[in-house]
Amino acid sequence: MEDNRLYSPKYIRYIIDKYGFRFSKSLGQNFLIDGNIVRNIVKGANITKEDYVLEIGPGIGTLTEELALNAKKVVAVELDKSLLPVLDETLGRYENIEIIHGDILKLDIEEIIRENLGGGPIKVVANLPYYVTTPIIGKLLEDSLDIESISVMVQKEVADRMIAGPGTKDYGSLSIFVNFYSSPEILLIAPKTVFMPQPKVDSAVIKLNIRKTLPNIDREKFFQVVKAGFSKRRKTILNCLSSYGFNLDKDTIRQGLEQINIEPKERAENLSIEDFINISTILPSLDI
């Protein structure tokens, strides 16, 4: 009964007309209208009947429904108040779905996990609005939450940057940030034709498998060094670090780089996460 599923374009148009819903460009609303994509997202996220799932931006509930059919419980956080009555109709029959109205960037996710999602660990699955992709992923990764994996739809070019390794054109501070906290993999590519309305670019679903242990380092200093390294992509790592504003002279930085066998003339795009960790560790007097 595909016509009765929420990813059916016919059903989506019916709901939109019934509630007089208008897509918001400012909220980056693009609903999935392809059943295979929806099913493959849930399959790729490895959702089972034992799992508690946090979804961000359910829209009319297209992905939420598929999650509920496979998970123990789903909590979906929706920012758009006008979608709440729609979700009451589309998902009201599912007892294992809870809708929370709010901004995920302002909500206490740790409390939601504790009070609404069995205390963790949880899995996050979402079709993220493009404009808040990086802030949301940043919050989920940095807040030391009990999350097993994050499977999210993002712009394909953003996914490419997340999985990029040293020496590639897409490699940058986002690549290092994501790979520091997780092991990323692209699950599938979603062409713009599987959305209503169609975005201007293709998307990809990326899965971030959260690392159970992290390097025992000063993370603030580490990410400052990463930011400094990529502040001027055409410059050498020595010039980037010495011109960033750290309280160290160029010779001291050069000596530090040579001590850990990093060529001062190397560029940040060719350095690994381990290289940046070593830099942040060998330069203990960085003034940040």
VENVEN-V380142 format. One record per helix or strand of 2 or more residues. SS is the DSSP state (H for helix, E for strand). FROM is the first residue (numbers start at 1). TO is the last residue. If there is no record, write none. Layout:
SS,FROM,TO ; SS,FROM,TO
This chain:
H,2,4 ; H,9,19 ; E,31,32 ; H,35,44 ; E,52,56 ; H,62,70 ; E,73,78 ; H,81,91 ; E,97,101 ; H,109,116 ; E,122,127 ; H,130,142 ; E,147,155 ; H,156,163 ; H,173,181 ; E,182,190 ; H,192,194 ; E,195,196 ; E,203,210 ; H,219,229 ; H,237,242 ; H,250,259 ; H,268,270 ; H,273,282
